[in-house]
């Protein structure tokens, strides 16, 4: 097992050093290549374990995304970015659900679940691509802040819909209970994360004399506690981790410069773990049966749902048509939707892996088509300097 994992990591690094392909795409294909359907070096098909491991990895990835979201950037694009990361996610999920229902004749709850799963954009993919080019600061900030802050909304919507589907066989949740649960997940998670962030900043001065290595351990404990505390109170732990990271990232505390390097390393490793593991879960032999649904999902998402969400999210802004077009095309999907696609299987709602494979194929198409062409689109729209 360890030799196999080592070979996968070696392959990722070698390929990444030779080809200009997003790192996460390479990790994803490495997982597929070394999985049971192709080389068969690593056999892994446990969706419950994958969901748990990926969820824990997401805590670190989103804490670090919050840590890297600077307050000055947030202020610059606060209204449109927040509109896209909240209302935009809901609009995207709704449009996708409606169209999948009528085009593919899916069960309405399955269509809604897929819409919620695929609704958020990917921070890792967006950051890795946008930060290699010189864009208008306000435009790049809007796309980056949206991608860093919309994952929690997608996660909350997905968990609420799954809870509703699971409970429907017993006693259906009332509308008031659903809305109350959703609000508590969002507001409670954010409040706990913000409050904990300020508490940690205050107490960090008391551990300032710790050796740097021990301080790293202290911050890792903070990340885990930010999730665990919110989870204990039945709020959204990942949202809590994001806001705790945001508060710390915009505050002064000991060894902050060194912590940046540590967090970048953790985020990279976390994304590699997520994508390789999710690649291992995929069975390419099953793609034939979901080629239509995956392609329809990508087309509906990219050319209908995303533009509608961007139109409403940027309605009152002064963005030009070119800029709005670029925002539409930069809505890359990545780790979070694939991780969320493991939730239904882990809950026993996706026995034939239709949801997981459909979402996986749509995300793969997004990374390969949008991720590879986003720079060229920006050049065609004259939005960045070469």
C-alpha positions in Angstrom: 0.0 0.0 0.0 2.7 2.5 1.0 4.8 1.7 -2.1 1.7 2.3 -4.2 0.9 5.7 -2.6 4.6 6.7 -3.0 4.5 5.9 -6.7 1.3 7.9 -7.1 2.9 10.9 -5.5 6.1 10.5 -7.5 4.0 10.4 -10.7 2.1 13.6 -9.7 5.3 15.6 -9.1 7.0 14.4 -12.3 4.0 15.1 -14.5 3.4 18.4 -12.9 7.0 19.5 -13.5 6.7 18.7 -17.3 3.2 19.8 -18.3 1.3 23.0 -17.8 -1.8 21.3 -16.4 -3.6 22.3 -13.2 -2.0 20.3 -10.3 -5.3 19.0 -9.1 -6.2 17.6 -12.5 -2.9 15.6 -12.4 -3.7 14.3 -8.9 -7.2 13.3 -10.1 -5.9 11.4 -13.1 -3.2 9.8 -11.0 -5.9 8.4 -8.7 -7.9 7.1 -11.7 -4.8 5.6 -13.3 -3.6 3.7 -10.3 -7.1 2.6 -9.3 -8.6 -0.8 -9.7 -10.1 -0.2 -13.1 -6.8 0.7 -14.8 -3.5 -0.4 -13.3 -5.1 -1.8 -10.2 -2.2 -0.9 -8.0 -4.4 0.5 -5.2 -7.9 -0.9 -4.6 -10.2 1.5 -2.8 -14.0 1.7 -3.0 -15.1 2.6 0.5 -17.3 5.7 0.1 -18.0 6.0 3.9 -14.3 6.2 4.7 -13.6 8.4 1.7 -16.3 10.8 2.7 -14.9 11.1 6.2 -11.3 11.5 5.2 -12.2 14.1 2.5 -14.4 16.0 4.9 -11.5 16.2 7.4 -9.2 17.3 4.6 -11.7 20.0 3.6 -11.6 21.4 7.1 -7.9 22.2 6.6 -8.3 23.4 3.0 -11.1 25.8 3.8 -9.5 27.1 7.0 -6.5 27.9 4.9 -8.7 29.4 2.2 -10.2 31.7 4.9 -6.7 32.4 6.2 -5.7 33.6 2.7 -8.8 35.7 2.1 -7.6 39.2 2.9 -9.9 41.8 4.4 -8.9 44.5 1.9 -9.8 42.2 -1.1 -13.1 41.3 0.6 -14.0 45.0 1.1 -13.2 45.7 -2.5 -15.7 43.2 -3.9 -17.8 42.4 -0.8 -21.3 42.9 -2.2 -21.0 41.1 -5.5 -18.7 38.3 -4.2 -21.0 37.6 -1.3 -24.0 37.7 -3.6 -22.4 35.1 -5.9 -21.3 32.9 -3.0 -24.7 32.8 -1.3 -27.6 33.8 -3.7 -25.5 32.6 -6.7 -25.1 29.1 -5.2 -28.8 28.9 -4.5 -29.7 30.1 -8.0 -27.2 27.7 -9.6 -28.6 24.7 -7.6 -32.2 25.7 -8.5 -31.6 26.1 -12.2 -29.6 22.9 -12.4 -32.3 20.9 -10.6 -35.1 22.2 -12.8 -33.3 21.5 -16.0 -32.0 18.1 -14.9 -35.6 17.2 -13.9 -37.0 18.0 -17.3 -34.1 17.0 -19.6 -33.1 13.8 -17.9 -36.4 13.0 -16.2 -34.7 12.6 -12.8 -36.5 12.2 -9.5 -37.0 15.8 -8.2 -35.1 15.2 -5.0 -32.2 13.6 -6.9 -32.1 16.6 -9.2 -32.1 19.0 -6.3 -29.4 17.0 -4.6 -27.2 17.1 -7.7 -27.8 20.8 -8.1 -26.7 21.5 -4.5 -23.6 19.3 -4.8 -22.4 20.9 -8.0 -23.3 24.5 -7.1 -20.0 25.8 -5.6 -16.9 26.8 -7.5 -13.4 25.5 -6.6 -10.9 27.7 -4.7 -7.8 25.6 -5.4 -8.3 25.4 -9.1 -9.3 29.1 -9.4 -6.4 30.4 -7.3 -3.8 28.2 -9.1 -4.8 29.5 -12.5 -5.7 33.2 -11.8 -2.5 33.8 -9.8 -0.3 32.9 -12.8 -1.7 35.8 -14.9 -2.0 39.5 -14.4 -5.7 40.4 -14.1 -7.5 43.6 -13.1 -7.2 43.4 -9.3 -10.9 44.0 -8.7 -12.0 41.3 -11.2 -9.6 38.7 -9.9 -10.5 39.5 -6.3 -14.2 39.0 -7.0 -13.6 35.6 -8.6 -11.1 34.5 -5.9 -13.3 35.7 -3.0 -16.3 34.0 -4.4 -14.5 30.7 -4.9 -13.1 30.8 -1.4 -16.4 31.6 0.3 -19.1 29.7 -1.7 -18.1 26.2 -0.7 -19.7 26.4 2.8 -23.1 27.3 1.2 -22.9 24.3 -1.1 -21.9 22.0 1.8 -24.8 23.3 4.0 -27.4 22.9 1.2 -26.2 19.4 0.4 -26.2 18.2 4.0 -29.7 19.7 4.6 -31.1 18.0 1.4 -29.6 14.7 2.4 -31.0 15.0 5.9 -34.4 15.7 4.4 -34.2 12.7 2.0 -33.1 10.3 4.8 -35.8 11.5 7.1 -38.5 11.4 4.5 -38.9 7.6 5.0 -39.8 8.3 8.6 -41.2 11.7 9.4 -40.8 14.5 7.0 -39.1 17.7 8.3 -41.4 20.7 8.5 -40.6 23.7 6.4 -39.9 25.7 9.5 -37.5 23.1 10.8 -35.7 22.9 7.5 -35.3 26.7 7.3 -34.2 26.9 11.0 -31.7 24.2 10.5 -30.3 25.9 7.4 -30.0 29.2 9.1 -28.4 27.7 12.2 -25.9 25.8 10.0 -24.8 29.0 8.3 -25.2 31.7 11.0 -24.1 29.4 13.9 -21.1 28.1 12.0 -20.0 31.6 11.0 -20.6 33.0 14.5 -18.6 30.2 16.2 -15.8 30.5 13.7 -15.5 34.3 14.1 -15.8 34.2 17.9 -13.2 31.4 18.1 -10.9 33.3 15.8 -10.8 36.4 18.0 -10.3 34.2 21.1 -7.4 32.5 19.5 -5.8 35.8 18.4 -6.2 37.0 22.0 -4.6 33.9 23.6 -1.9 33.6 21.0 0.2 36.1 22.8 0.3 33.8 25.8 1.9 31.1 23.8 4.2 33.4 21.8 7.3 32.2 23.7 6.7 28.6 22.4 9.2 27.3 19.9 8.1 27.7 16.4 7.5 24.0 16.0 5.2 23.8 19.0 3.3 26.9 17.8 2.6 25.0 14.6 1.0 22.2 16.6 -1.0 24.8 18.5 -2.4 26.2 15.2 -3.2 22.7 13.9 -5.2 22.1 17.1 -7.0 25.4 16.4 -8.1 24.2 13.0 -9.5 21.0 14.4 -11.1 22.7 17.3 -12.8 25.3 15.0 -14.6 22.4 13.3 -15.2 20.3 16.4 -16.8 23.0 18.4 -19.3 24.0 15.7 -20.0 20.3 15.1 -20.7 19.8 18.8 -23.4 22.5 18.6 -24.8 21.1 15.4 -23.6 24.0 13.3 -21.6 23.8 10.1 -18.0 23.0 11.2 -16.4 23.7 7.8 -18.0 27.1 7.7 -16.7 27.7 11.2 -13.2 26.6 10.2 -13.3 29.0 7.2 -14.2 32.1 9.3 -11.8 31.2 12.1 -9.1 31.1 9.4 -10.3 34.4 8.0 -10.0 36.1 11.4 -6.5 34.7 12.0 -5.4 35.5 8.5 -6.3 39.2 9.0 -4.8 39.5 12.5 -1.3 39.8 13.9 0.1 36.8 15.8 3.5 35.2 16.4 5.3 33.4 13.5 2.7 34.5 11.0 5.1 34.6 8.0 6.3 31.0 8.8 2.7 29.9 9.2 1.9 31.0 5.7 4.4 28.5 4.3 3.1 25.8 6.6 -0.5 26.4 5.6 0.4 26.5 1.9 2.0 23.1 2.3 -1.0 21.7 4.2 -3.4 23.0 1.6 -1.4 21.5 -1.3 -1.2 18.1 0.5 -4.9 18.2 1.5 -5.9 18.8 -2.1 -3.7 16.0 -3.3 -5.2 13.6 -0.8 -8.7 14.6 -1.8 -8.2 14.3 -5.5 -6.1 11.1 -5.5 -8.6 9.4 -3.2 -11.6 10.5 -5.2 -9.8 9.4 -8.4 -9.4 6.0 -6.8 -13.1 5.8 -6.2 -13.9 6.3 -9.8 -14.7 3.4 -12.1 -14.0 4.5 -15.7 -15.9 1.4 -16.9 -19.1 3.0 -15.6 -18.6 6.2 -17.5 -20.5 4.9 -20.5 -23.7 4.7 -18.6 -23.5 8.2 -17.2 -21.8 9.9 -20.3 -25.1 11.6 -21.2 -26.1 12.7 -17.7 -22.5 14.0 -16.9 -22.3 15.9 -20.2 -25.8 17.4 -19.7 -24.9 18.4 -16.2 -21.7 20.2 -17.4 -23.5 22.0 -20.3 -26.5 23.0 -18.1 -24.2 24.2 -15.3 -21.7 26.1 -17.5 -24.0 27.6 -20.2 -27.2 28.2 -18.3 -27.0 28.0 -14.5 -23.7 29.8 -14.1 -24.6 32.8 -16.4 -28.0 33.2 -14.7 -26.3 33.2 -11.2 -23.7 35.7 -12.4 -26.3 38.0 -14.0 -28.2 38.3 -10.7 -25.1 38.4 -8.6 -23.5 41.2 -10.5 -26.7 43.0 -11.6 -26.0 46.2 -9.6 -22.2 46.2 -10.3 -20.4 48.2 -13.0 -18.7 45.1 -14.5 -18.6 45.1 -18.3 -20.1 42.4 -20.5 -16.5 41.1 -21.0 -15.9 40.9 -17.3 -19.2 39.2 -16.6 -18.4 36.7 -19.4 -15.1 35.9 -17.8 -16.7 35.5 -14.4 -19.1 33.0 -15.9 -16.3 31.0 -17.5 -14.1 31.1 -14.4 -16.7 29.2 -12.3 -14.5 26.1 -12.2 -15.8 23.1 -10.3 -13.4 20.9 -8.3 -12.8 19.2 -5.0 -15.8 20.2 -3.0 -18.5 19.0 -5.4 -16.7 15.6 -5.8 -16.4 15.3 -2.0 -20.1 16.2 -1.6 -20.9 13.6 -4.2 -19.6 10.9 -1.8 -22.2 12.0 0.8 -25.2 10.4 -0.8 -23.3 7.1 -1.3 -22.2 7.2 2.3 -25.8 7.8 3.4 -27.1 4.9 1.3 -28.9 7.2 -1.2 -26.7 6.4 -4.2 -26.3 2.6 -4.4 -25.5 2.5 -8.1 -23.1 5.5 -7.9 -25.1 7.4 -10.5 -24.9 10.7 -8.6 -21.2 10.3 -7.8 -20.2 9.4 -11.4 -22.4 12.0 -12.9 -20.9 14.8 -10.8 -17.4 13.4 -11.2 -17.6 13.5 -15.0 -19.1 17.0 -15.0 -16.3 18.3 -12.7 -13.7 16.6 -14.8 -15.1 18.3 -17.9 -15.0 21.6 -16.1 -11.4 21.2 -15.1 -10.3 20.1 -18.5 -12.3 22.5 -20.7 -12.6 25.6 -18.5 -9.4 25.1 -16.6 -7.3 24.7 -19.7 -8.9 27.5 -21.7 -9.5 30.2 -19.0 -6.3 32.0 -19.9 -7.1 32.0 -23.6 -10.6 33.3 -22.9 -9.1 36.1 -20.8 -6.7 37.0 -23.6 -9.5 37.0 -26.2 -11.5 39.3 -23.9 -8.4 41.5 -23.4 -8.7 41.2 -19.6 -5.1 40.4 -18.7 -1.6 41.3 -19.7 0.5 38.6 -21.2 
